[in-house]
């Protein structure tokens, strides 16, 4: 059979349809022959539902891709080309417990960092290493794309303690890029270039460029700094009306970024693209 064999560990996840949509949109670049959705007994009903949806999506796209829903991980992994890991150890009940314990002691309840993230890692890493060991036997040339949280810790464990090829992924930068595209009123999100460090949910945006202009922290791009104040004159705050029109008043994260940018742009001495001299100050 020609084409790729894609395996999704945690195939009953509500994120799977988004993954399938991406595969369909890029079918001409990486033709998929078979898609195996793997889950555990507790997720049997959900993975069957997702498999049915996947078949309808594929049929609507006019493509021919075999979809297999299974609880047999070994059969699924045999001769796979790519394996996507997106399972949740302990299911949602464990996540609820992690977050409530954290909140009880005044800590942020979160599945990727802090107390909740560490507890999640303790449950998840042993399973991730079992999957990696299976891949070493059954599909040693395959790539593992790890979406399983805490993605950073899980991916590091796999890279340190197995021989498979693996990469940790997170869709947060993509979501952030879409949001910034809206804020800057860009016609195409490809116009926005971001430099991002870190992995879910320790992500830091180091640079935002749009047509040669740097928007992060009121700074200018290297070319603009060479030209002095001429580059800085191109800076303009994104109007708050844009946020309102885009419905961003109800998105605290994006709105706070917008307000911070407006505040810095309006501050005395903001012209010339200078950095804030006292990053610890309250101003």
N, C-alpha and C positions, 0 to 999 in steps of 0.2 A: 504494500500500500504506500503510495507516494504521499507527501505532506507530513506535517508535524503531529506528534502525539503530545497533547497538553494535559497535564494532571493538576487538579485543584484539590488540595487537602483542606477540608472544611468547605466542601462544595455546596453545602446547604446554607451558606451565609447569604445575607441580604446584599452583600457586596458583589456576589458572583455575576448578576446580570450586567453590572457596569463593566466587569472584566470581559464578558462575552461581547458586549457592544464594541469594546475596543478591538477585540480580535476580528470581528466582522468588518469594522471600518478599515482595518489594515490587512485584510485577507490577501490583497494583491502583493503585499510585501512579505508576508509570512503565511502561506497557505496552510491551514490546519486540516488534518484528515480526521482526527478523533479527539474528543474532549471527554476526559474522565473526571467525574465529580465524586470525590471520596468523602465519606462522613462516618460517624459512629452510630451505634444502634439508637441512641437518644435523638439523633438528627435524621433518622431514616425518612420520616414523613416530609421534612423540610427539603431534603436533597431531591426527593422525587418531584416535589413541586417545582423546584428550581430547574430540574432536568426537563420537565414539561415546558416550562417557559423558554428554556434555551432552544429546544426543538422548534418552537413557534417563531422565535427570533431568527433562527437560521433559515427556516422556510420562507419567511417574509423577505429575507435578504436574497433569496434565490440561490443559496449555496447548498452544498452537500457536505455536511460534517456529521460524523457519527457521535452521538452523545450517549455516554454510559454512566449510570448512577450505580455506585457500589459501596459496600462496606469493607471490601477486600483490598486493603492498601497494597499488598504485595503484587496482586494481579495488575492493579492500576499502574504501579511504578515500573513494571517490567518494560524495558526498551523505551522509556519516555524520553522526550527531547527537552521539555521544560516542565518544572514542577513549581506550582504556586502554592505557598503555604499561607493559610489565613484562618487557622483554627483558633478556638478559644478554650484553653484548658479549664475545666470546671464549669464551662458554659456561663450564662449570665448570672446564675446564683452566686458563683465564686466572685464575680466582679462586684456584685452588690455588697457582698460581705467585706471585700477589700476596701471599698470606698467608705462604707459605714464605719469600719474600724478606724480608718484614717480620720474621718470627721469627728469621731468620738474624742480624739486626742488633739483636736484643733489643727489638723493637718489637711492639706488638699487631698481630696479623694480622687485619685487618677490611676489609670491602668498602665501607664507607661513609665512613670517615675515616682519618686517618693516611696512611702510605705506600701501603697497599693501596687506600684510597679514592681517593687522587689518581691512581694508575695506572689504576684503573677509570674515573675521570672522563675521563681522556685518551682512552681507547678509546670511551667511551660518548657523550660530548657531540657529536662530529661526526655520529654516527648520529641522535641525538635531533634535531639541527638539520635534518638531511635530512628526517626525518619531519614536522617542523614546516613546512618549506618545501612538502612535498607537501600538507599540510593547507591551507595558504594558497591553493593552487590548486584543490584538489578538494573541500574542505569547510570553507570559511572561517568559517562560523558555528558550527562544532563546538567543544566543549570537549575539551581534552586533560587526562586525569587521569593524572598521572605517578606510577607506583609504581617505576619503574626506578631502581636504586641506582647511584651515591650520589644519593639523591633530592633532597637540598638543592642540591647543585651543578648537577645536571642541570636541575632546575626553574628555578633562577636563570638559567642560560644561555639557556633557552628564552624566559623572560620578557624578558631583555635583548636578545636577538638575533632575535626573530621577532614577528609581529603577532597570533599566535593567542591565544585565551583558554586559559589553563593554570593548573592548581593541582597542587601536590605533596602526595602523601598517604602515610601510613604507618599500619599497623594496630597498632603498638606501644601507643599510648594506649588503644585498645580492649582489648587483652590486659591491660594494667595495670589498667584499670578492673574487669575481670572478677576479677582476682586480689585487688584491694582489697575488692571486694564479698564474696568468700569470707572474707577475713581479718576483716572487720567483721560477718560473719554476717548480711548483709542478705538479705532475701527477694527483692529486685529490684535489679538493677544500676543502674536509673534513679534509685535513691535516692542514689547516690554521684555527686557533682558534682566534676569535676576541672578545674583550670586548667592547661593545658599550653602550653609554649613550645618551639619548635624542631621539627626534622624528622629523620627517620631518618638516623643513630642519635645525633643530638644532641638528645635530648628531656629536658626539665626539667619536673617536676611542681611547680608553684608553690603549689598549694592543693588540699586534699582536704576536701570538705564532706559531712557526712552528717547530715541533719536539723538543720542549723544549727550543728553542731559541727565545728570544724576539727581534723583529725587530724595534719596534717603538722608535724613538728618540735615537737610538744607545744604548739602555739599554740591560741588560742581564736578563734572567729569574732568579727566586729566587734560583734554584738549581745551576745555573752557578755562581751567586754572592757568594754562599757558597764556591765554589771551586776556587775563585780568578781569576787570569789571564788565567787559563786554559780554562775557559768558554769563555772568551773574545776572545781567539785565534780562536774560531770557527766562529767569525763574518767575513763576507765578503760582500762587496758592490755588489748589483745587477748590472752587467755590463750594461752600456748604450746601448751596441749593442743589448741586449735583448729587450729594449724598442723600438728600431728601427725595429727589426725583428717582434715584435708584433704589429707594427703600432701605438705605443703609443706616437710617436712624435707629433701626431695630437690630442692627448688627454691632454690638459694642466693640468688638475687636477692630473692625474696619473703621468704624466711626472714630475711635480713639486715635487711630493712626492719622486720620484726616485732620482732626482737631489739633494734634501735635504739630503737624506740618503747617497748618494755618498760623498757629501761635508762633512758630519759629520764623515764618516768613514775615510776620507783622512786627517782630521784635526789633527794637532799635539796633542798628548795626548789622541787620540781617543781610543787607546788600553786600555785594563783593564775595558772597559765597563762603564767608569765614566760618570756621567751626566754633562751637561754644567753648569758651576758654575755661569755664568752671563746670565740668560735667556733674559735679556733686551739688551744685547750687540749687536753690529752690526756684530760681527764676526760670 
